[in-house]
Amino acid sequence: MMNCPSCGAIMVWLNGSVLHDPPVKEYKCRRCQLFVVKYPDGNYEAKPIEQNQQQQQ
C-alpha cells in the first residue's frame, strides 16, 4: 500500500496482488491522476497520467 506523494490518498496498486508481489510496484492515484513507480530500495518516480492513456482505461 502506498499513499500518493501529492495529495496523500491511498493509491491503486496496478501490477500486483496478495499472491504476486513484484519488486518494482506501479501505482495510480485516482484523485490527482498521478502514476508512481516504486522501487525495492524505497525510491519512487512520479509522473502525471497522459490524457490519451486515461481514455483507454
C-alpha positions as CSV (number, residue, x, y, z in Angstrom):
1,M,0.0,0.0,0.0
2,M,1.2,3.5,-0.8
3,N,-0.1,7.0,-0.2
4,C,0.1,9.5,-3.1
5,P,3.1,11.8,-2.7
6,S,1.0,14.7,-4.0
7,C,-2.4,14.5,-2.2
8,G,-2.0,11.7,0.4
9,A,-4.8,9.5,-0.9
10,I,-4.3,5.7,-0.9
11,M,-3.2,4.7,-4.4
12,V,-4.4,1.8,-6.6
13,W,-1.8,-0.9,-7.0
14,L,-1.7,-1.8,-10.7
15,N,0.8,-4.6,-11.2
16,G,0.4,-6.9,-8.2
17,S,-1.9,-8.8,-5.8
18,V,-1.8,-10.6,-2.5
19,L,-0.3,-13.7,-4.2
20,H,2.0,-11.8,-6.6
21,D,4.3,-9.2,-5.1
22,P,6.8,-7.9,-7.7
23,P,9.9,-5.9,-6.6
24,V,9.0,-2.9,-8.7
25,K,5.5,-1.7,-8.0
26,E,3.2,0.5,-10.1
27,Y,0.5,2.7,-8.5
28,K,-2.1,5.2,-9.7
29,C,-3.8,7.9,-7.8
30,R,-7.4,8.4,-8.8
31,R,-7.7,11.8,-7.1
32,C,-4.8,13.7,-8.7
33,Q,-4.2,11.3,-11.7
34,L,-0.5,10.6,-10.8
35,F,1.3,7.4,-11.9
36,V,4.1,6.2,-9.5
37,V,6.7,3.5,-9.9
38,K,8.1,2.4,-6.5
39,Y,11.5,0.6,-6.4
40,P,12.6,-2.1,-3.9
41,D,15.0,0.4,-2.2
42,G,12.1,2.8,-1.4
43,N,12.8,5.3,-4.1
44,Y,10.0,6.2,-6.5
45,E,9.3,8.1,-9.7
46,A,6.0,10.0,-10.1
47,K,4.6,11.5,-13.3
48,P,1.1,12.7,-14.4
49,I,-1.0,10.3,-16.4
50,E,-1.4,11.3,-20.0
51,Q,-4.9,12.2,-21.3
52,N,-4.9,9.5,-24.0
53,Q,-3.9,6.8,-21.6
54,Q,-6.9,7.8,-19.3
55,Q,-9.4,7.4,-22.2
56,Q,-8.1,3.8,-22.9
57,Q,-8.7,2.6,-19.3
